[in-house]
Amino acid sequence: MSGGPRTVAGRTVAGLVSGGLRFFEQRGLLPPPVRTTSGQREYGPAEVARLGAIRRLLALGLTVEDLRSRAHRLDMLAEDPPRSCASTGEAGPETFAPVVEHRLAELDAEIARLTGLRDGLARHAAARRSGCRRPASRRR
């Protein structure tokens, strides 16, 4: 990737089309972009790196709302390599740790709920299979 700014005009930046970029801007995950004289969004390397961090965090299972609560910390995660909280002495409630712990608890609860549904359906299917006899074929 070049060090110069990237302009968006129906093209993609960090794998996102302009609608996705607007979505992140509206949610406060991206600052308002610099605009060219023709009104196109222009993103530099820092914004592209921030978008990459946002995409990675979403792919890991965090939600846009999770990221909104720590939007001010996204630039730290966009660095290459990402800064760790331990190296900066910044561990605490403003880091992503509480957000991640909350998301893990929600995922665990959803997994338990889905496992219960699956087990119930499997028991129902097994009971139906064992009690179900095929009707004898009729000869005409």
C-alpha positions as CSV (number, residue, x, y, z in Angstrom):
1,M,0.0,0.0,0.0
2,S,1.3,3.4,-0.9
3,G,1.8,6.1,1.8
4,G,-0.4,8.6,0.0
5,P,-4.1,9.2,0.6
6,R,-6.8,6.9,-0.8
7,T,-9.8,8.5,-2.5
8,V,-13.2,6.8,-2.5
9,A,-15.5,7.2,-5.5
10,G,-17.3,3.9,-5.8
11,R,-14.1,2.1,-5.2
12,T,-13.2,0.2,-2.1
13,V,-11.0,1.1,0.8
14,A,-9.8,-1.7,3.1
15,G,-12.4,-3.9,1.5
16,L,-15.4,-1.6,2.1
17,V,-17.5,0.3,-0.4
18,S,-18.5,3.8,0.2
19,G,-21.8,2.8,1.9
20,G,-19.9,0.8,4.5
21,L,-17.6,3.7,5.1
22,R,-20.6,6.0,5.6
23,F,-22.1,3.5,8.1
24,F,-18.9,3.5,10.1
25,E,-18.7,7.3,10.0
26,Q,-22.3,7.7,11.1
27,R,-21.6,5.3,14.1
28,G,-18.6,7.3,15.2
29,L,-16.0,4.7,14.3
30,L,-14.4,6.9,11.6
31,P,-13.9,10.6,11.8
32,P,-15.5,12.7,9.1
33,P,-13.3,12.3,6.0
34,V,-11.4,15.0,4.2
35,R,-13.2,15.7,0.9
36,T,-11.7,16.4,-2.5
37,T,-12.9,19.5,-4.4
38,S,-15.3,17.2,-6.2
39,G,-16.7,15.9,-2.9
40,Q,-15.2,12.5,-2.8
41,R,-14.0,11.0,0.5
42,E,-10.3,10.9,0.9
43,Y,-8.7,8.6,3.4
44,G,-5.0,8.5,4.3
45,P,-3.0,5.5,5.6
46,A,-4.1,6.1,9.2
47,E,-7.8,5.9,8.3
48,V,-7.2,2.8,6.2
49,A,-5.3,1.2,9.1
50,R,-8.2,2.1,11.4
51,L,-10.7,0.5,9.0
52,G,-8.5,-2.7,9.0
53,A,-8.6,-2.8,12.8
54,I,-12.4,-2.3,12.7
55,R,-12.9,-5.1,10.2
56,R,-10.6,-7.5,12.2
57,L,-12.5,-6.8,15.5
58,L,-15.9,-7.3,13.8
59,A,-14.6,-10.6,12.3
60,L,-13.7,-11.7,15.8
61,G,-17.3,-11.3,16.9
62,L,-17.4,-7.9,18.4
63,T,-20.3,-5.7,17.3
64,V,-20.4,-2.2,16.0
65,E,-21.9,-1.2,19.4
66,D,-19.0,-2.8,21.2
67,L,-16.6,-0.8,19.0
68,R,-18.5,2.4,19.5
69,S,-17.9,2.2,23.2
70,R,-14.2,2.2,22.6
71,A,-13.9,4.2,19.4
72,H,-11.3,6.5,21.0
73,R,-9.1,3.4,21.3
74,L,-9.3,2.1,17.8
75,D,-6.2,4.0,16.6
76,M,-4.1,2.2,19.2
77,L,-5.2,-1.1,17.7
78,A,-4.6,0.1,14.2
79,E,-0.9,0.6,14.8
80,D,1.5,-1.9,13.2
81,P,2.2,-3.8,15.4
82,P,-0.7,-3.0,17.7
83,R,0.2,-1.4,21.0
84,S,-0.6,-3.6,23.9
85,C,-2.3,-2.1,27.0
86,A,0.4,-3.7,29.1
87,S,3.2,-1.9,27.3
88,T,1.5,1.5,27.9
89,G,0.3,0.9,31.4
90,E,-3.2,1.6,30.2
91,A,-5.0,-1.5,31.4
92,G,-8.4,-0.7,32.9
93,P,-12.0,0.0,32.2
94,E,-11.3,2.1,29.1
95,T,-9.5,-0.8,27.3
96,F,-11.2,-3.4,25.2
97,A,-10.9,-6.0,27.9
98,P,-14.3,-5.4,29.5
99,V,-15.9,-5.2,26.1
100,V,-14.3,-8.5,25.1
101,E,-15.3,-10.2,28.4
102,H,-18.9,-9.0,28.0
103,R,-19.0,-10.3,24.4
104,L,-17.6,-13.6,25.5
105,A,-20.3,-14.0,28.2
106,E,-23.0,-13.2,25.6
107,L,-21.5,-15.7,23.2
108,D,-21.4,-18.4,25.9
109,A,-25.0,-17.7,26.8
110,E,-26.0,-17.9,23.1
111,I,-24.1,-21.1,22.7
112,A,-25.8,-22.6,25.7
113,R,-29.2,-21.6,24.4
114,L,-28.5,-23.0,21.0
115,T,-27.1,-26.2,22.4
116,G,-30.3,-26.7,24.5
117,L,-32.4,-26.1,21.4
118,R,-30.3,-28.6,19.4
119,D,-30.4,-31.2,22.1
120,G,-34.2,-30.9,22.4
121,L,-34.6,-31.2,18.7
122,A,-32.3,-34.2,18.5
123,R,-34.3,-35.9,21.4
124,H,-37.5,-35.2,19.6
125,A,-36.2,-36.5,16.3
126,A,-34.9,-39.7,18.0
127,A,-38.2,-40.3,19.7
128,R,-40.1,-39.8,16.4
129,R,-37.7,-42.2,14.6
130,S,-38.0,-44.9,17.2
131,G,-41.8,-44.7,17.4
132,C,-42.4,-44.3,13.7
133,R,-43.1,-47.4,11.6
134,R,-43.2,-47.3,7.8
135,P,-46.6,-48.2,6.5
136,A,-46.6,-51.5,4.6
137,S,-46.7,-50.9,0.9
138,R,-50.0,-51.6,-0.7
139,R,-50.4,-53.8,-3.7
140,R,-52.9,-52.8,-6.2
